[in-house]
């Protein structure tokens, strides 16, 4: 069964979503929603979670949260586990309430916190639940645009401070920022997610991969690892195959096509253009090499050596 990739470190910033099993409602009453919010409060008190934004819809929720202690799994076990227990006891039911594992995107907060908070707060209007965002009582939006009544566990300061250092002005500017998109088609910031896991610019993605994913082996049960794995360049594969098989140009070309087809993640067209052959030529040559490997031990050893030198892996 596929598992999400979890990246945890101190002070990480996440966009969290979790949905009801079979997309069924998980919040049916005011009490349900109040109870869930109480678990956000206890997550802040017990585990140091910093909640920057939230929105509770009928069958799912969104959170924008920070983990100063690097303990996302602990925080989410508390929130989802406690709420599931509450709901099951109340409804005299058993089993899963939420659909699989929660989704957690690691976020470059400096680049995307504002956009994600807007995306989260726009949910009730996009779903047609209310006409005006401030009318929706189950999101943090009202605490961003009004002074007073804000829960102690909700942090609006980080995002508002990027609009203005004077709170009243920041609230007005934030309101304009969010409500400018009410009724408008706009591109969700989630379209920029890399590998189903990271939301940030190229430098941020590279830093996360270098610090927290370097050395991790590809795992077919964690698809995001495969998506985020560094793919070898066609040029590097071609050069290594040439070095190993330069005295056998025909074999070298077939091996290059085989390895580039299987390990670069490139389309047939891209591989073919590099070697000046057609797409069918790439697939046919790759298939012939694969068949030859079943009988030709020497060729198999040579290809394994090339793969080892280039650290090629395929899930």
C-alpha positions as CSV (number, residue, x, y, z in Angstrom):
1,X,0.0,0.0,0.0
2,X,1.4,3.4,-1.0
3,X,2.6,5.6,1.9
4,X,3.0,9.3,2.0
5,X,6.5,10.7,2.4
6,X,6.9,12.4,5.8
7,X,9.6,15.0,6.2
8,X,9.9,16.3,9.8
9,X,12.4,18.7,11.3
10,X,12.3,21.5,13.9
11,X,10.3,24.6,12.8
12,X,8.9,23.0,9.7
13,X,5.8,24.5,8.1
14,X,3.0,22.4,6.6
15,X,-0.3,22.5,4.8
16,X,-2.3,19.6,6.2
17,X,-5.5,18.1,4.7
18,X,-7.5,15.1,5.9
19,X,-10.8,13.9,4.4
20,X,-13.6,11.7,5.6
21,X,-13.6,8.0,4.7
22,X,-15.5,7.6,1.4
23,X,-15.7,11.4,1.4
24,X,-18.4,11.2,4.1
25,X,-19.0,14.0,6.5
26,X,-16.8,14.1,9.6
27,X,-18.4,17.3,11.1
28,X,-22.1,17.1,11.5
29,X,-22.9,19.4,14.4
30,X,-21.6,22.5,16.1
31,X,-20.3,20.3,18.9
32,X,-18.3,18.2,16.5
33,X,-16.5,21.3,15.2
34,X,-15.9,22.7,18.7
35,X,-14.5,19.4,19.8
36,X,-12.1,19.3,16.9
37,X,-10.9,22.9,17.6
38,X,-10.3,21.8,21.2
39,X,-7.8,19.2,19.9
40,X,-6.0,22.0,18.0
41,X,-5.7,23.8,21.3
42,X,-4.4,20.7,23.1
43,X,-2.0,20.0,20.3
44,X,-0.6,23.5,20.8
45,X,-0.4,23.1,24.6
46,X,1.0,19.6,24.8
47,X,3.1,19.3,21.6
48,X,4.0,22.9,20.7
49,X,2.1,23.0,17.5
50,X,1.7,26.5,16.0
51,X,-1.6,26.8,14.2
52,X,-1.5,29.6,11.6
53,X,-4.8,28.9,9.8
54,X,-7.6,26.4,9.6
55,X,-10.9,25.7,7.9
56,X,-13.3,22.9,8.8
57,X,-15.6,21.9,5.9
58,X,-18.2,19.1,6.2
59,X,-16.1,16.2,5.0
60,X,-12.5,17.5,5.3
61,X,-10.3,20.1,7.0
62,X,-7.3,22.2,6.2
63,X,-4.6,23.3,8.5
64,X,-1.5,25.5,8.1
65,X,0.7,24.6,11.0
66,X,4.3,24.8,12.2
67,X,6.2,22.3,14.3
68,X,8.9,24.0,16.4
69,X,9.8,20.6,17.9
70,X,9.9,18.7,14.6
71,X,7.1,16.4,15.7
72,X,4.4,16.4,13.0
73,X,3.5,12.8,13.4
74,X,3.0,13.2,17.1
75,X,0.8,16.2,16.6
76,X,-1.3,14.6,13.9
77,X,-1.8,11.3,15.9
78,X,-3.2,13.5,18.7
79,X,-5.5,15.6,16.5
80,X,-6.9,12.8,14.2
81,X,-6.7,10.1,16.9
82,X,-8.5,12.1,19.5
83,X,-11.2,13.3,17.2
84,X,-11.8,9.8,15.7
85,X,-12.2,8.4,19.2
86,X,-14.6,11.2,20.2
87,X,-16.7,10.7,17.0
88,X,-16.8,6.9,17.3
89,X,-17.9,7.0,21.0
90,X,-20.5,9.7,20.2
91,X,-22.0,7.8,17.2
92,X,-21.5,4.3,18.9
93,X,-19.5,3.2,15.8
94,X,-16.1,1.7,15.2
95,X,-13.5,1.8,12.4
96,X,-11.9,4.5,10.3
97,X,-13.4,7.9,10.2
98,X,-10.8,9.5,8.0
99,X,-9.8,8.4,4.6
100,X,-6.3,6.9,4.8
101,X,-3.4,9.0,5.9
102,X,-3.5,12.7,6.2
103,X,-1.7,14.7,3.5
104,X,1.1,16.9,4.6
105,X,2.9,19.3,2.3
106,X,6.2,20.7,3.5
107,X,6.0,24.5,2.7
108,X,8.5,27.3,2.1
109,X,6.6,29.7,4.5
110,X,8.3,32.8,3.2
111,X,7.1,32.2,-0.4
112,X,3.8,30.4,0.2
113,X,2.3,31.1,3.6
114,X,0.2,34.1,2.4
115,X,-1.1,32.2,-0.7
116,X,-1.9,29.1,1.3
117,X,-3.8,31.0,4.0
118,X,-5.9,32.6,1.2
119,X,-6.5,29.3,-0.4
120,X,-7.6,27.8,2.9
121,X,-9.9,30.7,3.8
122,X,-11.6,30.8,0.4
123,X,-12.9,27.2,0.8
124,X,-16.4,28.0,2.1
125,X,-17.1,30.5,-0.7
126,X,-15.7,28.2,-3.4
127,X,-17.9,25.4,-2.1
128,X,-21.0,27.7,-2.1
129,X,-21.5,27.3,1.7
130,X,-21.6,31.1,2.3
131,X,-21.7,34.2,0.1
132,X,-19.3,36.2,2.4
133,X,-16.2,34.7,3.9
134,X,-16.7,36.5,7.2
135,X,-20.0,34.7,7.7
136,X,-18.3,31.3,8.0
137,X,-17.7,30.5,11.7
138,X,-15.5,27.5,11.2
139,X,-12.3,29.0,9.7
140,X,-9.7,31.3,11.1
141,X,-10.5,34.0,8.6
142,X,-12.6,36.2,11.0
143,X,-9.7,36.4,13.4
144,X,-7.5,37.7,10.5
145,X,-9.9,40.6,9.7
146,X,-11.2,41.5,13.2
147,X,-9.6,42.3,16.5
148,X,-10.8,40.4,19.5
149,X,-11.9,36.9,20.4
150,X,-8.9,35.2,18.8
151,X,-8.0,31.9,20.5
152,X,-4.6,31.9,22.2
153,X,-3.5,28.9,20.2
154,X,-4.1,30.6,16.8
155,X,-1.1,32.6,15.4
156,X,-2.3,35.2,12.9
157,X,0.7,37.5,13.5
158,X,3.2,35.7,11.2
159,X,1.1,36.1,8.1
160,X,-0.5,39.5,9.0
161,X,3.0,41.0,9.7
162,X,3.9,40.5,6.0
163,X,1.2,42.9,5.1
164,X,1.8,45.7,7.5
165,X,3.4,46.2,11.0
166,X,0.3,48.1,12.2
167,X,-2.3,45.4,13.0
168,X,-5.4,47.4,11.9
169,X,-3.8,48.1,8.5
170,X,-2.6,44.6,8.1
171,X,-6.1,43.2,8.7
172,X,-7.6,45.5,6.0
173,X,-4.8,44.7,3.5
174,X,-5.2,41.0,4.2
175,X,-9.0,41.2,3.7
176,X,-8.4,42.9,0.3
177,X,-5.8,40.2,-0.6
178,X,-8.2,37.3,0.1
179,X,-11.5,38.8,-1.1
180,X,-10.0,40.0,-4.4
181,X,-10.4,36.3,-5.5
182,X,-13.9,35.7,-4.4
183,X,-15.9,34.6,-7.4
184,X,-12.8,34.5,-9.5
185,X,-11.1,31.6,-11.2
186,X,-7.6,31.4,-10.0
187,X,-4.7,29.0,-10.0
188,X,-4.3,27.1,-6.8
189,X,-0.8,27.3,-5.2
190,X,-1.0,23.6,-4.8
191,X,-0.3,23.2,-8.6
192,X,3.3,24.1,-7.7
193,X,3.8,21.1,-5.4
194,X,6.9,19.0,-6.3
195,X,6.8,15.3,-5.8
196,X,3.4,15.5,-4.1
197,X,5.3,16.6,-1.0
198,X,7.2,20.0,-1.2
199,X,5.9,23.4,-2.0
200,X,8.6,26.0,-2.6
201,X,11.0,27.5,-5.1
202,X,13.8,25.5,-6.7
203,X,16.3,26.4,-3.9
204,X,13.9,25.4,-1.2
205,X,13.2,22.0,-2.9
206,X,16.9,21.4,-3.3
207,X,17.7,22.2,0.3
208,X,15.0,19.8,1.6
209,X,16.2,17.0,-0.7
210,X,19.8,17.6,0.3
211,X,19.2,17.8,4.0
212,X,16.4,15.2,4.6
213,X,16.2,12.9,1.5
214,X,19.9,12.4,0.6
215,X,20.8,8.7,0.8
216,X,17.2,7.5,1.0
217,X,16.6,4.5,-1.2
218,X,13.7,4.5,-3.6
219,X,10.8,2.6,-2.2
220,X,7.9,1.5,-4.4
221,X,5.6,1.9,-1.3
222,X,6.5,5.6,-1.1
223,X,5.9,7.0,-4.6
224,X,7.0,10.5,-3.6
225,X,10.6,9.2,-3.1
226,X,10.7,8.1,-6.7
227,X,9.2,11.4,-7.9
228,X,11.8,13.4,-5.9
229,X,14.8,11.2,-6.8
230,X,17.5,12.9,-8.8
231,X,17.4,11.6,-12.4
232,X,20.7,10.9,-14.2
233,X,21.3,13.0,-17.2
234,X,21.3,11.4,-20.7
235,X,24.8,12.8,-21.2
236,X,26.1,11.1,-18.1
237,X,24.7,7.7,-19.0
238,X,25.9,8.0,-22.6
239,X,29.4,9.0,-21.4
240,X,29.7,6.1,-19.0
241,X,28.4,3.5,-21.5
242,X,30.9,4.9,-24.1
243,X,33.7,4.5,-21.6
244,X,32.8,0.9,-20.9
245,X,31.9,-0.2,-24.4
246,X,33.7,2.3,-26.6
247,X,35.3,-0.5,-28.6
248,X,31.9,-1.9,-29.5
249,X,30.0,1.0,-30.9
250,X,26.9,-0.9,-31.9
251,X,26.5,-2.5,-28.5
252,X,27.3,0.8,-26.8
253,X,24.5,2.5,-28.6
254,X,21.9,-0.1,-27.7
255,X,23.0,0.0,-24.0
256,X,22.8,3.8,-24.0
257,X,19.3,3.6,-25.4
258,X,18.3,0.9,-22.9
259,X,19.7,2.7,-19.8
260,X,18.3,6.2,-20.9
261,X,14.9,4.7,-21.6
262,X,14.7,3.0,-18.2
263,X,16.5,5.4,-15.8
264,X,16.3,9.0,-16.9
265,X,12.6,9.5,-16.6
266,X,12.6,11.1,-20.1
267,X,10.0,10.5,-22.7
268,X,10.8,8.2,-25.7
269,X,10.8,11.3,-27.9
270,X,13.4,13.1,-25.8
271,X,15.7,10.1,-25.7
272,X,15.3,9.5,-29.4
273,X,16.1,13.1,-30.3
274,X,19.3,12.9,-28.3
275,X,20.5,9.8,-30.2
276,X,18.8,10.8,-33.5
277,X,16.5,7.8,-33.6
278,X,12.7,7.5,-33.7
279,X,10.5,6.7,-30.7
280,X,9.9,3.2,-31.9
281,X,13.6,2.7,-32.4
282,X,14.2,3.6,-28.7
283,X,11.6,1.1,-27.4
284,X,12.6,-1.7,-29.8
285,X,16.3,-1.3,-28.9
286,X,15.6,-1.2,-25.2
287,X,13.4,-4.3,-25.5
288,X,16.1,-6.2,-27.4
289,X,18.7,-5.4,-24.7
290,X,16.3,-6.5,-22.0
291,X,15.8,-9.8,-23.7
292,X,19.6,-10.3,-24.3
293,X,20.3,-9.7,-20.6
294,X,18.4,-13.0,-19.8
295,X,21.1,-15.0,-21.6
296,X,24.2,-12.8,-22.0
297,X,26.0,-12.9,-18.6
298,X,28.9,-10.7,-19.7
299,X,26.5,-8.0,-21.0
300,X,24.5,-8.2,-17.7
301,X,27.7,-7.7,-15.7
302,X,28.7,-4.7,-17.8
303,X,25.3,-3.0,-17.4
304,X,25.3,-3.7,-13.7
305,X,28.7,-2.0,-13.4
306,X,27.5,1.0,-15.4
307,X,24.4,1.2,-13.1
308,X,26.6,0.9,-10.1
309,X,28.9,3.7,-11.2
310,X,26.0,6.0,-12.0
311,X,24.0,4.8,-8.9
312,X,21.0,4.1,-11.0
313,X,17.9,2.7,-9.4
314,X,14.4,2.0,-10.7
315,X,11.2,1.5,-8.7
